[in-house]
Amino acid sequence: MPAQLSFISVSSSFARVTTLKKSDTDNSLIIRLVEMEGKTQNVELKLSARVMNLYETNLIEDKGIDMGQSGKILNLNIGKNPVETFH
């Protein structure tokens, strides 16, 4: 599939989407990213569908911090080497 038709893309070659799944508690989407260069960085996440509200959460998907973002393009600050989870 051409990149312009991808469901999700990340602006950095050192950030990877490791999980894209339905939430365990509702019909929302869970996205997990990992930063692999060992540096905190800002990445742009492009989605094919509009996100209504973005929350940073944890691995057990507790309701997290409202990131104040919506739309098809999200700007995320990810830390060095951890798994970042968004709901």
Secondary structure, 3 states (H helix, E strand, C coil): CCHHHCCEEECCCCEEEEEEEECCCCCCEEEEEEECCCCCEEEEEEEEEEECCCEEECCCCCCCEECCCCEEEEEEEECCCCEEEEC
